[in-house]
């Protein structure tokens, strides 16, 4: 053991170790409790800034939404939703995949269509584009 490490350890007291352990435990709890969004209970589909559908996530369905470029297809399954197809050029909203947490959003900007999941523990309150 080097001389510097021995001096450093001599400065630590039992209370210091307890404080470090308590801090790490608090950080671990915060990550588990606060990092994740809540379970979704519904989905809101918008086209051109207007709400076209508000649905619950309890049963399977397909929603077709017309936009300036064509039809966007939203797929709903129990507890999750996704943009199944979109006429936009880059397919960012389709590539986003299944949305499973309250507050999650998929925006198909070229076609002016968006899908957002609602729930009690959403990460934010509103969506604008």
PLY file of the C-alpha trace (Angstrom):
ply
format ascii 1.0
element vertex 129
property float x
property float y
property float z
element edge 128
property int vertex1
property int vertex2
end_header
0.00 0.00 0.00
1.41 3.39 -0.95
2.01 6.17 1.54
-0.65 8.44 -0.02
-3.35 5.77 0.28
-2.45 5.17 3.92
-2.74 8.90 4.71
-6.05 9.12 2.89
-7.54 6.15 4.74
-6.32 7.56 8.07
-8.52 10.62 7.46
-11.72 8.53 7.05
-13.91 7.99 10.09
-16.74 5.43 10.50
-19.29 8.23 10.06
-17.74 9.16 6.71
-18.17 5.63 5.40
-21.77 5.57 6.66
-22.47 8.89 4.91
-21.06 7.61 1.59
-23.11 4.40 1.82
-26.29 6.38 2.63
-25.64 8.71 -0.33
-25.20 5.79 -2.72
-28.38 4.16 -1.42
-30.31 7.42 -1.94
-28.99 7.70 -5.52
-29.98 4.10 -6.29
-33.49 4.70 -4.89
-33.87 7.92 -6.92
-32.91 6.15 -10.15
-35.43 3.36 -9.58
-38.28 5.58 -8.35
-37.90 8.70 -10.48
-36.20 7.78 -13.75
-39.02 5.79 -15.33
-42.34 7.15 -16.56
-45.62 5.68 -15.42
-47.77 3.11 -17.13
-49.91 4.60 -19.91
-53.69 4.40 -19.85
-54.56 6.04 -23.16
-53.32 7.46 -26.44
-54.00 10.79 -28.15
-53.64 11.08 -31.93
-53.34 14.55 -33.45
-53.39 15.67 -37.07
-52.68 19.26 -38.05
-52.64 20.26 -34.37
-56.19 18.98 -33.73
-57.09 15.88 -31.73
-58.51 13.22 -34.05
-58.67 10.32 -31.62
-58.42 9.67 -27.91
-58.38 5.94 -27.20
-57.66 3.67 -24.27
-54.94 1.06 -24.56
-57.06 -1.88 -23.46
-57.76 -3.44 -26.87
-56.11 -3.83 -30.26
-57.02 -1.47 -33.10
-55.64 0.36 -36.12
-56.26 4.07 -36.61
-55.79 5.66 -40.03
-55.08 9.39 -39.97
-55.01 11.55 -43.09
-52.34 14.22 -43.41
-50.94 16.43 -46.18
-48.69 13.63 -47.51
-51.11 10.73 -47.18
-52.34 8.27 -44.55
-50.47 7.50 -41.31
-51.41 4.22 -39.61
-51.33 4.06 -35.80
-51.34 0.58 -34.21
-52.72 0.18 -30.69
-52.11 -2.92 -28.56
-52.85 -3.43 -24.86
-50.49 -1.14 -22.92
-48.60 0.21 -25.94
-48.92 2.01 -29.28
-46.79 2.80 -32.33
-46.82 4.44 -35.72
-47.02 1.41 -38.02
-46.61 3.32 -41.29
-46.23 6.89 -42.46
-45.76 8.49 -45.91
-43.00 10.81 -44.59
-39.57 10.59 -46.26
-37.37 9.71 -43.28
-39.69 7.48 -41.21
-38.45 8.80 -37.84
-41.82 8.24 -36.16
-42.02 4.67 -37.49
-38.46 3.90 -36.36
-39.31 5.04 -32.84
-41.11 1.73 -32.35
-43.51 0.85 -29.57
-44.30 3.58 -27.06
-44.84 2.04 -23.63
-44.56 4.85 -21.06
-46.88 7.71 -20.20
-45.68 10.90 -21.83
-43.93 9.12 -24.71
-44.45 10.78 -28.10
-43.93 9.92 -31.77
-44.13 12.88 -34.15
-44.51 12.50 -37.91
-43.72 16.15 -38.66
-43.89 16.09 -42.50
-47.39 14.60 -42.35
-48.38 16.71 -39.29
-49.45 13.65 -37.27
-48.46 12.85 -33.69
-49.11 10.04 -31.22
-48.73 10.55 -27.48
-49.44 8.25 -24.55
-51.28 9.60 -21.53
-51.18 8.51 -17.92
-50.91 9.72 -14.37
-47.12 9.99 -14.32
-46.33 11.64 -17.66
-42.92 13.27 -18.02
-44.41 16.57 -19.24
-47.79 18.23 -19.61
-48.18 19.23 -23.27
-46.98 18.77 -26.81
-46.60 21.50 -29.43
-45.06 21.61 -32.88
0 1
1 2
2 3
3 4
4 5
5 6
6 7
7 8
8 9
9 10
10 11
11 12
12 13
13 14
14 15
15 16
16 17
17 18
18 19
19 20
20 21
21 22
22 23
23 24
24 25
25 26
26 27
27 28
28 29
29 30
30 31
31 32
32 33
33 34
34 35
35 36
36 37
37 38
38 39
39 40
40 41
41 42
42 43
43 44
44 45
45 46
46 47
47 48
48 49
49 50
50 51
51 52
52 53
53 54
54 55
55 56
56 57
57 58
58 59
59 60
60 61
61 62
62 63
63 64
64 65
65 66
66 67
67 68
68 69
69 70
70 71
71 72
72 73
73 74
74 75
75 76
76 77
77 78
78 79
79 80
80 81
81 82
82 83
83 84
84 85
85 86
86 87
87 88
88 89
89 90
90 91
91 92
92 93
93 94
94 95
95 96
96 97
97 98
98 99
99 100
100 101
101 102
102 103
103 104
104 105
105 106
106 107
107 108
108 109
109 110
110 111
111 112
112 113
113 114
114 115
115 116
116 117
117 118
118 119
119 120
120 121
121 122
122 123
123 124
124 125
125 126
126 127
127 128
